Amino acid sequence: MEVENTIKIEAVFIDRDGTIGGSNEVVYPGEFELFPFTLKSMEMLKNAGILVFSFTNQPGIARGEAQLDDFLIELNSFGFNKIYICPHQHGDGCTCRKPSPEMLIKAAKDNNLELKNCVVIGDRWTDMLAAEQAGCTKILVKTGSGEKDLSKYQNNQFFGKWLEAAPDYVAEDLLDAVNWLLK
């Protein structure tokens, strides 16, 4: 699916681990390193008048391995307009953990957004599924877990609703994703 040039992109939701930096594993604040192209990519979006939000699952907070404030300070220092974090572990029964679209829905309410005019960029299929359920454009980056999740999809290892969350674009990295959006 092509993003129509007549639709103004209101916001881009970007996953943290594996998308803006780090790896396919969680790296806690203080040790997390951005990819060299991340700040430029975010600046390009902001210069185009697009809000840039972080949305991330961080179960280490619930396990006591990291502090919510440390994530907020770090993500704010990267220049995100707003930050949405699910601090719960898988199996905690929360409604905000991706693949749930709840963080996207909350952001839409908080910022008066039409989710059909928003984009999700992430490296995991859970990002794609959350975006699909919210009606957002979906971009899978091959960094982090992206290559592995793309391979699972291409080898028919996803079924049902997981299969339906095919990305609208597969990008090499965040910069490629942003260039595709802004073309």
C-alpha positions, 0 to 999 in steps of 0.5 A, a space after each residue: 500500500 502506498 501512502 497517498 501524497 494527499 494525506 498529511 502524516 500527523 505522527 510517526 510512532 517509533 519503537 525503541 530497541 532495534 529500531 532507533 538503536 541497540 539490538 534485538 535485545 533490550 539495552 537499558 538506559 545508560 548503555 543504549 546507543 542510537 544508530 548513527 542515522 537516528 537523530 537525522 531521521 527524527 529531525 527530517 520528520 520534525 522538519 516536515 511538520 510531523 510529530 515523532 512519538 516513542 512507543 515501546 514495551 519495557 518489561 524490565 521496569 516491572 521486573 525492577 531491572 530499570 526505572 521508568 524515569 530513566 527511560 523517559 529521560 533518555 527518550 526525551 533527550 533523543 527529541 521525541 515529542 511524546 513517549 508512550 511506554 508499557 512497563 509491564 511484563 508479558 503475561 501481566 494482563 495489561 491492555 497497553 503491551 504491544 501487540 495491543 494498539 492501546 498505546 497508539 489509541 491513547 496517543 491519538 486521544 492525547 494528541 487529537 490524532 487520526 490514526 489512519 494518518 499515522 505511521 508505525 515504524 518498528 522491528 518486530 511483528 508486534 509493532 506491525 500488529 499494533 499498527 494494523 489494529 489501529 489503522 496506521 501505516 506499517 513500516 518494518 525495519 530490518 534492523 534489530 529483530 526485523 530481518 528475523 521477523 520478516 523471514 518468519 513472515 515470508 516463510 509462512 510462520 505467522 497465522 491468522 491476525 499475525 499474517 494480516 499485519 504485513 508491512 506496507 513497506 520494508 525498510 533497511 533501517 529508520 532512515 530508509 523508512 523516513 525517506 520512503 515516507 517523505 518522498 
